[in-house]
């Protein structure tokens, strides 16, 4: 499969019912159709956040490409990805060099990813996102697994430049844990 940036990748994936997408409309359609495996064929700028809602179970493979909002200012729903309750999303980068990125989100909470259900991140970079309040790179209510990849240059006005785990009723829920294996953090900032 040839994708953006003149790179060639050997993809060993069962694409039955899956989709290779090249723009925001195709990406939203694939999610709406509950395609089990979605591969980005190029960088995709988003005009609205990517919504995972309605009992979905999806693997989104960045394949060395960038999913971005490119917003200049904070807006209420300026997230790049928003995962609602009752869904499972795996975001991965099969490029082999962790060049797949989630970037340019500008939201109150969770500029890069706002997570309310099961999300797994594997070998991708969450970079250049901002949150007016919390979790510029990732804002989560739910346990998560993060393997490899990097959180870089994310900025939050209050807490969690890279990651913020949402408290419930004033205390951190025992079940809300983020498992990190081999992930790197650099240049993230919180509190102004």
Protein Blocks (a to p, Z undefined) as FASTA:
>chain_A
ZZehhiacdddddfehiacdfbfklmmmmmmnopabdcdfbdcddfbdcddehhiacddd
fkhpacdfkiabdcfklcfbdcdehiacddddfkonopaccehiacfboklbccfbdcdd
ehiacehiacfkgoklbccfbdcddeehidehiacfkeojlbccddeehiacfklccdde
hiacehiaehZZ
